[in-house]
Amino acid sequence: MTTQSESSAAPPPGPVVDCVVVGGGPVGLLTAIFLGQAGLQVGIVERQPQRYPLPRACTIDHEALRILQAAGLMADHANLFEPSRGERGGYEFRNGAGELLQAIDWNRAAESGWANTNGFYQPDLEATLEELAVATPGVTVHRGWTFQALTQDDEGVSVELAVTAQPAEVTQVRARWLVGADGANSAVRTELGIEVGDSGFEADWLVVDYQPLVAEKWSAFVTQYCDPAQPATAVSSGPGRRRFEFMRRADMTVAELGQESTAWRLMAPWGVTPETARLERHAIYTFRGRWAHTFRKGNAFLAGDAAHLMPPFMGQGLCAGLRDARALTWRLGMVHRGLATQAVLDTYGPERTGHVRVIIDEAVAAGLVICELDVDRAAARDAEMKKRSRDPDAITREPPHPRLGEPSLSIASNGADGRLAPQGRVQVLDRLGLFDDIVGGGWQLISSIGDPTEVLGDEDLSWLQRIGGVVADVSSAGSVQDVDGSYARWFAKHGCEAFLARPRACARRSNLRRRVEPSPRERSWRNVRDNDAASAARRRTARRAPASTGRLVRRNRNHFRRNGSVRYSDRRSARSGAAAVRGPWPDTLELPARVRPARSPAGRARPPPGGAGAPADR
């Protein structure tokens, strides 16, 4: 089958594939790449005949870069990303006078081995991902085809597609699964009848992308200008590019804010003028916090903006979509290869919903801080944030990483289970680099006290081998040298001897000398190829199900203390025991409903059509 990216309508996929992915944005492309690498036949369907040429998402975090690393993109394309670093850190809050209110240190590498936060240019990332998808065996890209409808049965889905330019030209494709990664206005979600929850947050912002023509006064870091006269954001949008965002005040119409002259006027205080910069794009977007009530219906799944939207203040919109892609594809890959039952697919939606709801809440809370328009309340906010900024720990604290989990899970017993697993620099013989590149990604069983295979049973080892897991001893006497001590610090912090990391690099802590039983949920999906499955399930093992990774940090988990007319939110320890994150990040304020940003008037501009990824998400 010929794969085309620039023609008006490439040949359709099929007639039979393992999976149809609707949406050719970053989330859809990455989903297809991972599925192709797992041995599935995948057809990507994108209604636009060509890639969207303008920037949309522009921020990506270290965890998402590790996911791209797993897909094989980072080895040759790390230069697509510009780390957000600055003199005081990588993320600053300033008031209307330009005074520093809060600084978050993103200057050092994060647990995933990459810079905490990075700017990027989405057209370049999409082009690179599409090239990688086309080069992946079993993956084909079909531009110029629009999803129309689907029907399901126990064996799979029948998908109806139409040529975008000629809707009367229709074809049918049969697939075992379908993934809807078709953006905020998802046709797949609508066809499935999945309802959407809403946080109630809504604010219009002007997004301006430009290329500096002269040297700028600041480096590539993120600044939130908490100015009640004009809330604004400055952020890197990739090497050689910058972005400003300006909130619409109630005294300005959408039409006025959307004028090019307005963009230049608002950027002028920073020395950005037609003489010093080239304007690439200016558009108005409405920032919201929304989520699908379920990410799965039968053999159809949602991922990316089709499943959730969030304000861009934490730069997590696209990151959440890439997590979806990884979380879904390792499950589908295991079912496809007979290594897990269909029950593992039931864990995708609850796990991702719980995680993304925490991120949405954090983004909304940060937005309410930044969007404050009342002068007196802004002054009270500034005074409190300045006071807290004198705490050295507050300046160096990183943003929190919510643990994985489901609303029904309560088995986690410590603060490490379900949290992000580390990736450090290691050396094996004469090879030096990040762990995933040197030893291997995917499932990882890593020990700090010796070879973990010596204490695992035959069934455990056989299962680990079948799923392509790697085993590593990073102790001082081990064959894998912990070059920068990152693993030693992680084990000491969490008080354990070994951990099992699944493909999304989430840890399950274990002490090898006091191992634990596999959970009932694990037995429900794990395909144990053993003559005595019951006996095998009773064995004491050193691994747990990836679905059973931590208790959900509940949506309204924060404790608030009132200070005047605002309430300051401190993140406390996770419910499962040991403190996971101490203190605030950022010093977020939950403002009363009466001071939330005004809703947009009717007729507000909509994001441009196309593939996955909210256009203004960072």
N, C-alpha and C positions, 0 to 999 in steps of 0.2 A: 504494500500500500504506500502510495506517495504521500509524504508529509509536506504541507505547504504552510507558509506563514504570511505571505504577502499577497496571495491571490484573493479575488473577491469571494470565492467559496472553494475551499479544498474539498476533496472527496470525503464523503461521510465515513464515520467509523463503522466497523462491524462487517457483516451483519451480527456477529456474535463476539463479545469481548467479556473479560472478567469484570471490568469496572468502567463505567462512563463517569468522567469528571466534568461537571458543567461549570465553566468559568476558567479562563486562561490567565488570571492574575497570579501573583506570587503564591498564594495558598493553593490554588488549583494545580499550578505547575509543580510545586513541591510535592503535593499529594501524589501526583502521577509518577514523579521520579522515584519516590520511595516504593510505590507499588510495583513499578517496573523492576526496580532492583530486587524486589522480593519474588520476582518470577511471574507476575500477573501481566495479562494483555490489557492495556489501558488506552482508551480514547478520550482525549481532551476536546471538549466542544466549547468554542468561544464565538459569540455572536458577532464580535467586531472583526472585520476583515484584516485589520492591521492593529499593531500594538498602540495603546494610548501614548502619545508622545510627550506629555507634560508630567511634572512631578505631582505626587499625591502623598503617600506615606513618606516620611523622611527620617525616622528614628528607629533604631533596632538595638536590642540589648544583647548582653553577652550570652544568655541562654539561647536566644534565637540564632546567634552566630554559631554556637556549637551544633545546633540542629542543621544549619547550612553546611557546616563542616562534615556532618554525618552523610550528607547527600553528595559530598565530593566537590563542593563549590569553592571552599576557602583555600585550597592548596594553590590555585592559580589566580584567584580573584579577591584576595583579601584587600587589595588596593581600592575596591569599590567603597570601602567604609572608612570614615574619618572619626577617630575616637574623640569624644566630647571631654575635653580637659581644659583646665584653667588654672590661674594662679592660686585660687582658694579652693578649688575643687572643680567638678564638672557641672554642677547644678546650683544656681543662685536664685534667691528671692530678694528683690530690691523694692523699695517704696518709691513714691512719686518723686522724691528728692534725689533718688539714686543711691540712697544709703543701703548698705548690706543688712538684710534681715536674717537670712539663713543661708548657709553654704553646705552642700553635700559633697563629700569627697568621692569623686569618680575617677581620680587620676591613676589609681592602681588597678591591676588586673583583678577581675572578679573570680568567683569560685569556678566558673566555667572555663577559665584560661584565656578569656578575651577581655577587651576593655569593657567597662560597665555599660556604657551607652555610646552609640555611634550614629553619625549622620550618613545618609546615603541618598543617591539619586535613583528614584524608582524606575524610570525608563531603562537605565543601565542594568539594574538588577533583574528586571523582567526579561530583557534581551538575553542575559547570561543564563537565567533559569530555563528559558525556552530552548536555547542551544543545548543545554544539558539534557532537557527532556527529549529532544529530537535524537540525541546521541544515545539515549538509554534504550536497550533492547526491549521490545514489547510496547513502547509508548509511541503514540501518534498524536499529532496536533491537527485539529480540524477547525480552521477559522471560517467565519461567514455562515455558521450554522446556529440557529436559535432553538433552545429547549422549548417544547410546546406542551407536552403532557407525559404522564407515565401511568402504567398499571402494574400492579404487583401480584405475585403469587408466592407460594412457599419456596420456589426454586430461584426466584430472582425478580428482575424488573424488565418491562418492555418500555422503551423510551421513544417518544415521537419527536423528531427533529424537523425543522424547516429551514430552507435557505433564507438567510436574513434579507437579502435583496429581492427574493421571489418567494414569499410565504406560501404560495400554492404548491411549491415543490417540496414534498414531504417524504421522509424516509423513516423506517423503524429500525431500531437497534435493540438487540437482546443482551442483557448483562446480568451477572450475578448480583452486582451491587451498583449503586449510584451515589455519587458524592456531589452535593450542591455547594459549590464554592463561588456562587455567582453574585456576591455582593449584597449590599444593604437592602436593595429592592429585589431580593431573591425570588425568581419565578419558581424555583424548586420548592422553597418554603411555602409559597402561596399555594402551589399545586398540592402539597402534602397537608394543607390546612393546619399548619402549626402556628399557634398564637405567640405573640411577643409581649414580654413584660417591659415596663418602662420605669426608670428611676425618678422621673419627674424633672430631671435637669434638662434645660434647653437654653442655648445661647447662640446668637449669630456672631460669627467672627469673619473678618476679612483676612484671607491668607495670601501673602505676597511672596513670591519666589523671585530671586534676582541673582545675578552674577556680579560680584565686585570687579570693578575695572582698576581700582587702586588699592593699596594696602589699607586694611581696616585697623581700627583701634582695639579690637578685641579678638581673642582666639576662638577656637571651635568649642564653645561650651554653651549650655542652655541657661538663659536668664528669664525669669518671670518678673515682669514689672508690675507690681501690685499697686498701681496708681489709680485711685478712684476717679481721677479726671480722664484717664484713658488706659485701662488694662491692656497689657501687651506682652508678647513673647518673642524672644530672639533665639534662634536655634540654627545649628548647621543643617544643611540639607544635602550633604555630601561634599567631597573634595571640590573646592573652588566655587561652592554655592552656599547661599544663605537664605533664610526664611524669616519674615516677620509675620506676626499675627496680631490683629487688633480687634478688640471686642466692640460690637455695636452698642452704643449708648442709646437710651430711650429718646434722646433729642435728635437722633439721626435716622433717616429712613434707609431701607435696604438699598434703594437706588442711589442715594448719595454716597453711602459707604462703598458701593461697588465701582465708583468712577476711578479711572486711572489717576486723575489729578489728586484724589483723596489718598491713594496709596503713596504717591510721592510726598504729599504734605505730611502724612503721619510718620514717614521714615526720615524726614529732613532733620529732626533733632539728633539723629545718629550719624549725620553726614552722608546719608544715602540719597543721592540726587541723580538726575539724568546724566550729569557729567561724570559721576563716579561709579555708576552701576548700569547694567542692562536688565530691564524688567522682563522676566520670562513668563510670568503668569500672575494674575490677581483674580481672585474669585471669593465669593461669600459661601460659607458652609455653616450649617446648623449643627452644633455639637450636642450630642445626646448620649444617654446611657440606656441601652436596651439589650434584651437577651431573649432568645427563643426558649419557650417552655420545655421543649425537648429537642435534642440534637439527633434523634433517630426515630424513624417510623418505618418498621419492617426492614427492608433491605436498602433503604435510602437514608443518607446521613447528611447533616449540615456541617459546614466548617467555615471559619473566617467570618467576615462581616455578615454572611447569611445567617450565622448563629448568634452574633453579638456585635454591639456597637458600644463605644465608650468615648468620653471626651479625651482629647489628645494630651492632657496635661501631664501624664506620666509616660507618654511615648510607648504605650503598650498595645495599641490597636492591632498592628500587623504582627507583633510578637505573639499575641494571643492566637492569631490565626495560624501561625507557623507551629505553635504548640499543638493546635488541633490536628494539623496535618500529620505530625509525628505520632501523636497519641492514637489516632485512628489507624494509620497505616501499619504500625507494628502489629496491631490486633488483627486486621484483615490479612496481613501476611501470614500470621501464625495459623489462622483458620484455613487459609488457602492451602498451606502445606501440611495440614492435618496435625499440627502441633498443639492446637487448642480447639475447644468446641465453640459453637455459636454463642455460648453463654458469656464469653469474654467480651463480645460486642455490646452486651447490655451495660457494661461498665463505662463505656466511652462517654456517653452523655452525662450521667450523674457526676462523674469525675471532673469533666471539663466545666460543667455548669457551676459546680461549687467553687472551682478555682477562679473562673472568670468573673463570678459575681463579686468576689473579694476585690479583684482588680478594678472593676467598675466602681465599686464603692470608694476605693482610694482615689480614683481619678475624679469622681464627682466631688469628694471632699476637698481635694486640691483645687478644683475649679471654683468652688465656693469661696475659697480663700482669695484666689486671684481676681475673681469677678466682683469683689465688693466695691460698690459705688458710693456708699454712705461715708462721708468724710470722718465723722466721729467714730464710727465703728472701725473704719480703716486705721485711725490713729490708735485705738485700743489694741487692735491686732498688731500693729507695728511695734508698740511698746512691749508687748508680751514676747514677740519673736526676737526682738533685740536682746531682751533679758536672757532668753534661752540660748541665744547665739554665743553667749560668754562661756557656755559649757563646752569644753574641748571635745567631749564625746559627741555632742550634738553636731559639731562641725564635721566630724570624720565618719559619722554613721552612714551606712549604705541603705538604700531603700529595701523594704522587706520583700521576701519571696514567699508567698502563701504556699502552704503545704497542699498536697493533693488529698483527696478524700471524697466521700459521698455522705449525704445527709444521714444515711442509715449506719455508717461505720463508727465504731467507738473502740476499736481494738488497739489503737496506737498507745504505746506505753512510754514514749520518750520524745524529745524534741527533734530528733533527726529523721524519724520515719516519714516518708512522703515528701521530704524537702529535697532541694537540689543537691545532687551529688557533685563532688569536686572533680575537676580535671586539672592536673598539674603537669609540669614539665618533668619528663622522665628520660632515663637513658637505659637502653638495652644493647649491650655490646658497644658498637660504635655508632649506634643510631640515637639521636637526641631530638626531642620534640615534645609536643603535647601527647598525652596518654592515648587518646583515641587514634591518633595517626601512627604511633609507634607500636602499641599493643593491640588495639582494636576497639571499635565502638560497639554499639548494640548492648547486649546483656553483659554485665561485668561483675565478677565476684572478686573483690579486692580485700586482701588480708594484711594486717600489720604485724602478725606474729609467726608467720611461716606459711608453707604451702597449704592452702585450704582444702585441696583435694584429699589430703591425708585423713581428714575427719569426716568426709562426705561418704555416704553409702553409694553402692553401685547404681542404684536407680537415680539418685540425685545427679551423679556424674553423667549418666547416660542422657538424662533430660537436658542438662546444661549443654552437652555436646550437640544434641539434636537441634536446639534453638540457636546454635552458633555462638554460645557464650564464651567469654574469655576469662581466664583465671590468672591473678597476679599476686605475687608476694612483694610488697613494697617495704618490708622490714629492712633493717640495716644489712642483713645477711641475704636478702632476697635477690632474685635475678633482675628485678625491675628497680632501678635506682630512683629514689624520690629526690630529684635534683634540687629543688628549691624548698623542700620540706613541707609542701602544701598538704600532703596526705598525713604526715605525722601530726601537724597542727589540727587537722580535721578530726582524726581519731582521738586526740587528747581532749579536744573540745567536747566531743559527744560521748566520751567514755566507753568506747566499744572497740572491738578487735577486728571486725570485718563488716563489709556492707555489700549488698547486692544492688546494683543499679540497672534499671531497665532501659530500653532504648531512649526514653526521654530523659535519662540520667537523673532519676529520682531514687533516693536511697531507702533501703530497708536495713536498719541497724541490727547487728547480731554480735553476741559473744560466742565464739566457736565452742568454748567449753560448756556453755549453757545454752544449747540450741533450742529451737522452738518447733512446735508442730505446724504443719501446713494448715491454713485456715479452711473451714468448710467452704467458703467462697472460692478458694483456690481449687479445691477438689471438684467444684462444679464446672470449671472450664478447662482445667488442665488435662490434656489427653495423655494419661499415663499408660504407656505401652508395656504392661507388665501382667504376667499371668495372675498375679494376686494384687490387684489394685488396692483392695482394702488394706492389705498388709503394708503395701508401699505407702499408703496415706498415713498409716500409724507411725511410720518411722520418724525419728527425731532428725530434722533436717536443718540446714543453715540458710534456707531461703523461704521467702513468703511470697504470696501472690502480688503481682504489680498493682492489682486493683485495691489491695488492702494496705495502702500506704498512707496511713495517717488519718487522724480525725479532722473533719472539716472545721476550718476556722470560720465560725458562723458569721453571717453577713453583718449582724449588729453586735459584734463581739467587743467593740471598743467601750471603754469606760470613759464617761465624760465628767469633767468638773467645770462648773459654771464660773465664769469670770466676767462680771458685768453683763453686757448684752450678747456676748458670744460664748460659745462652748468650745473648749480646747480638747482635742481628741488625742489621747495617748495610746499607742499600741502596747498592750501588755503581753504577757507570755501566752503561748498557745494553750488551748484547753487541755491538751493531752499530757501536760506535765512540765518538763523542764522549760525554762524560759527560752523562747526562740528568738525574739527580737525585743530588746529592752529600750524603752524610751520612744520618742516620737520620730516619725519620718513621714513627710516633713512635719513641722509643727502645725498640723492642719487644724483648721477651724471648721466646725459644723455650724453654719449660720442659720438662724431661724428662717422659716419659709418665706416670711414677708420681705426678706432682703435678697431673695434669689433673683437671678437675672431675668429681665422682662422677656416674655415669649416673643418670638418673631411675628410680625404681621403676616397676613395671608399673602401668598405670592412670593415667598422667599425662594431664593435660588436653590436648586437641587444639585447634588453631586453629579458629575458627568457619568453617562452610562458606561458599562464595560465590565471588566473582570472583577476579581475579588480585591478587597482592600478598600477601606473608606478613604476617599480622596485626601482628606485633611489629616488623617491619623498619622501621628508621629511614632 
